[in-house]
């Protein structure tokens, strides 16, 4: 029983920044991967970035150099710092938790809109 909850989304102008947070509550397995995915209307849900317990990170090519993922294991929280935002970053951003026990849980999503 795990429940990720995201926060930090909003409306921002192109070139601006947002910081998303996701805190996972419940029974947490230490050996887990947390990630951010995004889905725009009519599009597939795509991986933005992921980070393991040990700190191994994977980014989508489209966000490399602009987004930074990090985590605080003590707080069961993952962050996504988004800089130099572009209109095509507009999407619902979802937090995902997956552990070695085979559990996977999604947050409710937080809307990020990049527009003038």
C-alpha positions in Angstrom: 0.0 0.0 0.0 1.8 3.0 -1.3 0.4 6.4 -2.4 2.4 9.0 -4.2 1.1 12.6 -4.0 2.5 15.3 -6.3 2.6 19.0 -5.9 4.1 22.1 -7.5 2.4 22.2 -10.9 1.0 25.4 -12.3 1.1 27.9 -15.1 4.4 29.4 -16.1 5.7 31.4 -19.0 8.2 30.0 -21.5 11.7 30.1 -20.1 10.4 29.9 -16.5 10.9 27.3 -13.9 8.9 25.0 -11.7 9.8 22.5 -9.0 7.6 19.5 -8.6 7.5 17.4 -5.5 6.2 13.9 -4.9 6.0 12.3 -1.5 5.2 8.6 -1.2 3.4 7.4 1.9 2.6 3.9 3.1 4.8 0.8 3.4 7.9 1.8 1.4 10.5 -0.7 0.2 13.9 0.9 0.4 15.0 -0.6 -2.9 12.8 1.4 -5.3 12.8 3.6 -8.3 10.9 6.8 -8.5 10.2 8.7 -11.6 8.4 11.4 -13.3 6.2 10.8 -16.4 4.2 13.2 -18.4 1.2 13.0 -20.7 -0.2 15.7 -22.9 -3.8 15.5 -24.3 -3.9 12.9 -27.1 -0.4 11.7 -26.4 1.2 8.8 -24.7 2.6 8.9 -21.2 6.3 9.2 -21.5 9.2 8.9 -19.0 10.7 12.3 -18.1 13.2 11.2 -15.6 13.8 8.4 -13.1 16.1 7.9 -10.1 16.9 4.8 -8.1 17.5 4.5 -4.4 21.2 4.7 -5.0 20.9 7.8 -7.2 21.2 6.4 -10.7 19.4 8.7 -13.0 17.9 8.5 -16.4 16.5 11.5 -18.4 14.5 11.7 -21.6 16.6 13.4 -24.3 14.1 16.2 -24.5 14.7 17.4 -21.0 18.4 16.8 -20.6 20.2 19.9 -19.4 16.9 21.6 -18.4 15.4 19.3 -15.8 17.0 17.8 -12.7 15.6 14.9 -10.7 16.6 14.3 -7.1 15.3 12.4 -4.1 15.4 12.5 -0.4 15.3 8.9 0.8 14.6 9.9 4.4 11.5 11.7 3.3 10.4 9.3 0.6 10.3 12.3 -1.7 11.3 12.8 -5.3 11.7 16.2 -6.9 11.8 17.5 -10.4 13.4 20.9 -11.0 12.3 22.2 -14.4 14.1 25.1 -15.9 13.9 26.8 -19.3 10.4 25.5 -19.7 9.0 25.3 -23.2 5.4 25.1 -24.4 5.8 21.5 -25.4 6.6 20.7 -21.8 2.9 21.3 -21.1 1.4 18.1 -19.8 0.1 16.4 -16.7 3.1 15.2 -14.8 2.8 11.9 -12.9 4.9 10.5 -10.1 5.6 6.8 -10.2 6.9 4.5 -7.5 8.1 1.0 -8.3 9.9 -1.5 -6.0 11.5 -4.9 -6.1 8.4 -6.4 -4.6 6.6 -5.7 -7.9 4.5 -2.9 -6.7 3.9 0.1 -8.8 1.9 3.2 -7.9 1.0 6.4 -9.6 0.2 9.8 -8.2 -2.9 11.7 -9.2 -0.9 14.0 -11.5 -0.2 17.7 -11.5 -0.8 20.0 -14.4 2.1 21.9 -15.8 1.2 24.5 -18.4 3.8 26.6 -20.2 2.2 29.4 -22.1 2.5 33.1 -22.8 
